[in-house]
Amino acid sequence: MATSDQKFVLYGYFRSSATWRVRIALAWKGIKYEYKPINLVKGEQKTEAHMALNSFKQVPVLVLPDGTVLVQSTAILEYLEEAYPENPLLPKDLVQRAVTRSILSEIACDMQPLQNTKVTFYVSNDADKRTEWANYWLTNGFDALEKHLAKTAGSYCVGDQVTFADCCLVPMAYNGFRYKVDMNAYPNIIRVLDNLEKLDAFKAAHAHAQSDCLPELVGKSMKDQ
């Protein structure tokens, strides 16, 4: 089993939803790591050096202390949960574990891909049109997620334990505010989000607390972009 004093290296981008999920999990489990920013807007994910780590030209990439390279945020979350069982991010109950993974998939597989950088820039070079596209698909996803959380949420997405689902919710809510979604229409999401934002691990993992955050966003809340 890995130990918490080993040094990992995380390649990511401050606004990347997938990277953000991993940052939350690392912080929640108290795992130290070195952060190496990859600027997706400038295309740094397309360099030969990065493609040697991830041929899909994506972040995050987590390099383990022994040099093993892990890609895909959900796979990384599962690795961290198994290697660091303390401060669990999956419930013990099998049904609740399945519920957690279903919410994770709804966000990470159904919602996020439609409004990530490579998709929106393919849709249009016009910022307003990219926002319109992202707003449409995010609203569609949040409409469904709000109804799901009405059945599953306590203080957090799945009852009163922080889980993978919460790791995914926070960066997706950030995108909601960024792309002008009316987030006030989702009281369950906002209630859970408000609870999560009070937690130290979530504060440390916030996009606006990262070294590569745009200067004008440093220290601001996700609601103030």
Summary of the structure (lengths in Angstrom):
residues: 225
radius of gyration: 16.7
end to end distance: 40.4
largest distance: 48.2
contacts: 709
relative contact order: 0.14
helix: 56%
strand: 9%
